[in-house]
Amino acid sequence: MSRAHALFVSHGSPMLPLEPGSAAPMLQRLGARLDGARAILAFSPHWMTRGVVLGASAQPHTIHDFAGFDPALNTLRYPAAGDPELAQRAAELLQGAGYRVALDAERGLDHGVWNPLLLMRAQADLPVVPLAMPWPLDAAGAWRLGAALAPLRDDGVVLLGSGSLTHNLYEFHPDSKTDDATVPYVREFTDWMRDAVARGDRDALLDWQARAPHAQRAHPTPEHLLPLFWALGGAAGDAAELFDGGVHYGMLAMDAWSFA
C-alpha cells in the first residue's frame, strides 16, 4: 500500500454542499486522489474539547451543527462507517507522543468533516474517524499534533485537515453570492500563504499572525486555519500540491493542498 495523502481542504460555509461553486471540481479531483486509501482521520475546528479526543463510533451520525442556513442542509447525511480500531491506533500514537487521550464512542461527524466529503467522496466508501481540536491550540501545537499521527499514512490512512484559508464571517452578507468579486485583502493573504507553503517556510508559517498581510482580518479567530498546520505536521516534509478552489462570497478562500 502506498503512503496515503495528508490534505488540507477549505470547507467554507455550511452552504458548501448546496452552493459548491468553484470548489466543486477541485474537491472532486482531490477525492479521486483517495482511491486506494483505507480510511480517513479528520480534524475540524467544529469539534473543540479541553483535551485530545477521538471519535470511536462504528457508525458515526451526521451532525447538523449550524443554524440560520437553508433548511435543506438538515436533510443531508454522510453515511460513512467509523473505525474504532483506527481510533485506538491513533490514540496509542498520541499517547506515545505525550498526549492524554480519550475516546468518544458516541461522536458523529461535524459539518467541517462531512461538508467537503460530500463533494470529495459522495459514495462514503472510506471509514472516517474524527479528531477533536484540543483548545487552546496554536499553529505550533497543531503542527506537533499532526506530526504525531504521520505514521498512520503508511497504513493507508488519509490525514484530512478541514478549515478555511480565510474565514471572516463578519463580512458575510445574506445577499452574498459564491461568485462575488474577491475582496483585495483576501487575495493578498492567500498569495502570502501559498508562497510560504510552497517554500516550506515553517518559521514564517508558524508566525503567520505577525507576518501574513491582513492576518487579523482574514482570521479574527485562528481555529479555521489551524487544520492547515495540522496537515503540514502530518505531511512530514512531503511536497505540497496546491488546488485552487477560488473564493466564495468574495471573502472565503477555498484553496486546498495535498501533501504526498
Residue, then its C-alpha position, 0 to 999 in steps of 0.5 A: m500500500s502506498r503512503a496515503h495523502a495528508l490534505f488540507v481542504s477549505h470547507g467554507s460555509p455550511m452552504l458548501p454542499l448546496e452552493p459548491g461553486s468553484a470548489a466543486p471540481m477541485l474537491q472532486r479531483l482531490g477525492a479521486r486522489l483517495d482511491g486506494a486509501r483505507a480510511i480517513l482521520a479528520f480534524s475540524p475546528h467544529w469539534m473543540t474539547r479541553g483535551v485530545v479526543l477521538g471519535a470511536s463510533a462504528q457508525p458515526h451520525t451526521i451532525h447538523d451543527f449550524a443554524g440560520f442556513d437553508p433548511a435543506l442542509n438538515t436533510l443531508r447525511y454522510p453515511a460513512a462507517g467509523d473505525p474504532e480500531l483506527a481510533q485506538r491506533a491513533a490514540e496509542l500514537l498520541q499517547g506515545a507522543g505525550y498526549r492524554v487521550a480519550l475516546d468518544a464512542e458516541r461522536g458523529l461527524d461535524h459539518g467541517v468533516w462531512n461538508p467537503l466529503l460530500l463533494m470529495r467522496a459522495q459514495a462514503d466508501l472510506p471509514v472516517v474517524p474524527l479528531a477533536m481540536p484540543w483548545p487552546l491550540d496554536a499553529a505550533g501545537a497543531w503542527r506537533l499534533g499532526a506530526a504525531l499521527a504521520p505514521l498512520r499514512d503508511d497504513g493507508v490512512v488519509l490525514l484530512g485537515s478541514g478549515s478555511l484559508t480565510h474565514n471572516l464571517y463578519e463580512f458575510h452578507p445574506d445577499s452574498k453570492t459564491d461568485d462575488a468579486t474577491v475582496p483585495y485583502v483576501r487575495e493578498f493573504t492567500d498569495w502570502m500563504r501559498d508562497a510560504v507553503a510552497r517554500g516550506d517556510r515553517d518559521a514564517l508559517l508558524d508566525w503567520q499572525a505577525r507576518a501574513p498581510h491582513a492576518q487579523r482580518a482574514h482570521p479574527t479567530p485562528e481555529h479555521l486555519l489551524p487544520l492547515f498546520w495540522a496537515l503540514g505536521g502530518a505531511a512530514g516534509d512531503a511536497a505540497e500540491l496546491f488546488d485552487g478552489g477560488v473564493h466564495y462570497g468574495m471573502l472565503a478562500m477555498d484553496a486546498w493542498s495535498f501533501a504526498 
